[in-house]
Amino acid sequence: MNFHVLTLFPEMILEACNNSILKRAMEKKLLSIDAVNIRDYTLDKHGKVDDYTYGGGAGMLMQAQPVYDAWCHVAGRIERDQVDSTEIIGADAKAVAEANGGAKQKKKPRTIYVTPQGRVFTQEVAKEFSKEEELIFLCGHYEGIDERVLDEIVTDRISIGDYVLTGGELPALVMMDAISRLVPGVLGSEESAQTESFENDLLEYPQYSRPEVWHGKAVPEVLLKGDHMKIEAWRLEAAKERTKTWRPDLYEKYFEKEQTIKRLMKQKKENAYLIDSLLTGKARLLHTMGNAAIALATNDITYMICCETKEEGEALLAYVPEDARLLLHNCAQLNDFLRERYGFTVGDECYQSVYTQHTAMPVAHKDIRPYPISNIDYAVENYGGEEEREYLQDRIQKGEFFAAYENDEIAGFCGVHSSGSLGLLYVDPKYRRTSIGSSLASYLVNWSLERGGLPYAHIRVKNIASLKMQEKMGLYVGKRTVFWTYRKEKEEE
Ligand code: ADE
């Protein structure tokens, strides 16, 4: 992740980032932070960057020219780093950006203007930004910045809350800190980013360290006994209690989600994909109607509907925007309507197999580990070819792809799809008819259980062999199929 901050006070940014976790992440090359002084780009011979506002009013406004030129410098550099074009090396930075369409280029780098007038920054927004490679922050001062340059370069206007600060540097630092800790590897253990406040619409539970009694107050007994199930249950209750008291708005969201999961659980085998996504925080609930519900996956692309009747499905489609591209549902009667009214076509029809127990499955083959990125070619060759490289790379980097080893050689692999379904299974011909295939599948089931999920897989209706294997392993196959539907692009038609 590379942060670029356009500011009048670069030292304020650099000094604040040169400590603790951010400093370590920069040393490990997981982050880079570059602060660009807007004043260095002014054409005014006295170094001025502000002027009076037209129409009168108190205070000064930052002018368009220095802001635009500083932005072009950064955007041009990002583009140069991305596009290997020897022609433009050494050319003037502004010319580079403009040769590539300048601010009007097709894909502007994500440019965040920090302003009290923006969308409010939340953990969800932090997650969204953490998926970018490059982020530019634009920090205003005085009364703000000339609107014309903002229109040209800004992609997002973000506020850190309903109060006004003297400048954009502190809000930019707050955001950079929250985004950085979501970048894989920045925090010591992946887990710490997942179990903390807001991750499940709950505040974090209280924590205690030594001594056991301090100022007459004892650490809750359950935490001293080492029974992990009881500790987890206590922590959940404590988190609920404090969320209810301190953040009733958040608790309402949590409660609605819990109630929806309970209702969906009545048809576990039919609704597994939505239940699992809500349980593991891979989707955000958009609306519930009786036992039917719609959610949007955290990839912001996949809409998921669970319903029993066409009427419920049609009503829930009101929450799917015009430009949506992917929809997963489990109501065969909805397909005609989806095609005629929304232009959605069925890509895959699948059976859904679900592991309904809470106990871990036995895994016969012991040597299963996270898949090494250095061996990606083997996975690409054996799972879909070059077209799948980027997807497999993402799965490996997210730590959701695993290899089984035999004599230190990869004997097969498996993984979790970005939608949450278990699969991506392959066993090397040398090791077929051994326990490796079922071990990989059981390993995935346990992986999902450990994360509080409902393990499930989607199997194309024609893949009889895989269905049989799932049933043999003790997974239940639902009666109704699920439909992966997508909007056909114009050129595909
Ligand atoms: N600049 C001044 N106040 C701000 C705020 N609350 N959020 C973002 N940027 C700001």
Residues whose N, C-alpha, C, O or C-beta is under 5 A from the ligand:
A	BS01	ADE	V114 T115 P116 I158 S159 I160 G161 Y163 V164 L165 T166 G167 G168 P171
